[in-house]
């Protein structure tokens, strides 16, 4: 039987080092293969010892930056902790291709919807032939359940990409009030993972 990829995904931690530690403990307890962080990881007030708890547990970590982080912070975290930044690279494990786009259509280094779509499309080219595909963003797609919770801040670029390419799974964050909310867009499962994290097997 083909091995499934077990993931702990979380977002919107905003520099809470104690929550990073709790999530690292959860990753160890659940014996996950991979940790995926979906942006808004840092805070101007507290941004120390964020990724290290996962490294201390020997966990692989992937990330995208959020609208509060900025692209340079995402690059710094990636280089400092020697982990992959899915805004500028891709990854694959157990025949699952993982790609993404950091940031959002608001905040630091705000991207246009066309830029979001183009970043996703260009990164998707690297993983399109894998059996399963996971897409990772910070911002959620517009015209989904999350938009009913907090209207007007979803991304049409993310939504258009899903409509066109239908990855198996989208992991995202951005709206704190939507933590744990799931939706289905075509055949793509959309999951707002939130600060407490979600365990996923694919």
C-alpha positions in Angstrom: 0.0 0.0 0.0 1.3 3.4 -0.9 2.4 5.5 2.1 0.3 8.6 2.8 1.9 11.9 3.6 1.0 13.1 7.1 1.1 16.9 7.6 0.7 19.4 10.4 -0.4 22.7 8.8 -0.9 26.0 10.7 -1.1 29.7 10.1 -1.4 33.1 11.7 0.9 32.5 14.7 2.0 36.2 14.7 5.2 35.6 16.6 3.7 33.6 19.4 6.8 31.4 20.3 4.9 29.4 22.9 2.4 28.4 20.2 5.2 27.4 17.9 6.5 25.2 20.7 3.0 23.6 21.3 2.7 22.9 17.6 6.2 21.3 17.5 5.2 19.1 20.4 2.0 18.1 18.5 4.0 17.4 15.3 6.2 15.0 17.3 3.3 13.4 19.1 1.4 12.8 15.9 4.6 11.7 14.1 4.0 13.9 11.1 6.2 13.7 8.0 6.0 17.4 7.3 5.0 20.8 8.8 3.5 23.5 6.5 3.2 27.1 7.8 0.8 29.3 5.8 2.0 32.8 6.7 1.6 35.6 9.2 4.3 33.9 11.3 6.1 36.9 12.7 5.3 39.9 14.9 7.1 43.2 15.3 6.9 42.6 19.1 8.0 38.9 19.3 9.7 37.0 16.5 12.3 34.9 18.2 12.6 31.1 18.3 9.8 30.6 15.8 10.9 27.7 13.6 13.6 26.3 15.9 11.2 24.1 17.9 10.3 22.1 14.7 14.0 21.8 13.8 14.7 20.6 17.4 12.1 17.8 16.7 13.8 16.9 13.4 10.7 17.9 11.4 10.8 19.1 7.8 9.2 22.5 7.5 7.8 24.4 4.5 6.4 28.0 4.6 4.9 30.9 2.8 4.9 34.4 4.1 1.7 36.3 5.0 0.5 39.8 4.5 2.0 40.8 7.9 5.4 39.1 7.2 6.4 40.5 3.8 8.4 38.7 1.2 11.8 39.5 2.6 10.9 38.0 6.0 9.8 34.8 4.2 13.1 34.7 2.5 15.0 35.4 5.7 13.2 32.6 7.6 13.8 30.2 4.8 17.6 30.9 4.6 18.1 31.2 8.4 16.4 27.9 9.2 17.4 26.1 6.0 13.8 25.4 5.1 11.9 25.7 1.8 9.9 28.8 1.0 7.1 27.7 -1.3 6.7 31.3 -2.7 10.0 30.7 -4.6 10.4 26.9 -4.7 8.5 23.7 -4.6 8.7 20.4 -2.8 7.6 16.8 -3.1 7.3 13.8 -0.8 5.7 10.4 -1.5 4.6 11.4 -4.9 2.8 14.5 -3.6 3.9 17.8 -5.2 3.6 20.9 -3.1 3.7 24.5 -4.4 2.3 27.9 -3.3 2.3 31.6 -3.2 2.9 33.8 -0.1 1.5 37.2 0.8 -1.9 38.5 -0.1 -3.8 41.2 -2.0 -3.4 43.5 1.0 -0.6 44.4 3.5 3.2 44.4 3.2 4.3 43.7 -0.4 0.6 43.4 -1.5 0.3 41.5 -4.8 -2.2 42.1 -7.6 -4.6 39.2 -8.4 -2.7 38.7 -11.7 0.6 38.4 -9.8 -0.9 35.9 -7.4 -2.3 33.8 -10.3 1.0 34.0 -12.2 3.1 33.0 -9.2 0.9 30.0 -8.6 0.9 28.9 -12.2 4.6 29.2 -12.6 5.2 27.1 -9.4 2.6 24.6 -10.4 4.5 23.8 -13.5 7.2 22.2 -11.4 4.8 19.7 -9.7 1.9 19.2 -12.2 3.0 15.6 -13.0 2.8 14.4 -9.4 0.0 12.1 -8.5 -1.4 14.5 -5.9 -0.9 18.3 -5.6 -1.1 20.5 -2.5 -1.3 24.2 -2.9 -0.3 26.5 -0.1 -1.3 30.2 0.2 -1.8 32.7 3.0 -4.9 34.3 1.5 -8.0 32.3 0.9 -10.0 32.1 -2.4 -12.9 34.5 -2.8 -16.5 33.4 -3.3 -16.1 30.6 -0.8 -17.5 29.9 2.7 -14.8 32.1 4.4 -16.1 35.1 2.4 -19.4 34.7 4.2 -17.6 35.0 7.6 -15.4 38.0 6.7 -16.6 39.4 3.3 -14.4 41.1 0.7 -10.8 40.0 1.5 -10.5 36.8 -0.5 -8.4 36.5 -3.6 -9.9 36.2 -7.0 -6.4 35.1 -8.3 -6.4 32.1 -5.9 -10.0 31.3 -6.9 -9.3 31.5 -10.6 -6.2 29.2 -10.3 -8.2 26.6 -8.4 -11.0 26.8 -11.0 -8.5 26.3 -13.8 -6.1 23.7 -12.4 -8.0 21.9 -9.5 -5.2 20.8 -7.1 -6.2 18.2 -4.6 -5.9 20.4 -1.6 -5.4 24.1 -0.7 -4.0 25.0 2.8 -4.5 28.6 3.7 -5.1 31.0 6.6 -5.5 34.8 6.8 -9.0 35.0 8.4 -8.6 34.1 12.1 -12.4 33.8 12.5 -12.5 31.0 9.9 -10.0 28.7 11.6 -10.9 25.1 10.8 -13.4 26.0 8.1 -13.4 23.7 5.1 -14.9 24.1 1.7 -14.9 22.3 -1.7 -14.2 24.2 -4.9 -14.8 21.8 -7.7 -12.7 18.8 -6.6 -10.3 21.0 -4.6 -10.6 20.7 -0.8 -10.0 24.1 0.7 -8.9 24.3 4.4 -8.2 27.3 6.6 -5.8 25.7 9.0 -5.5 28.4 11.7 -3.1 28.9 14.6 -3.9 25.6 16.4 -3.1 23.6 13.3 -4.7 20.8 11.4 -3.5 17.2 10.8 -4.0 16.1 7.2 -3.2 12.8 5.5 -3.0 12.7 1.7 
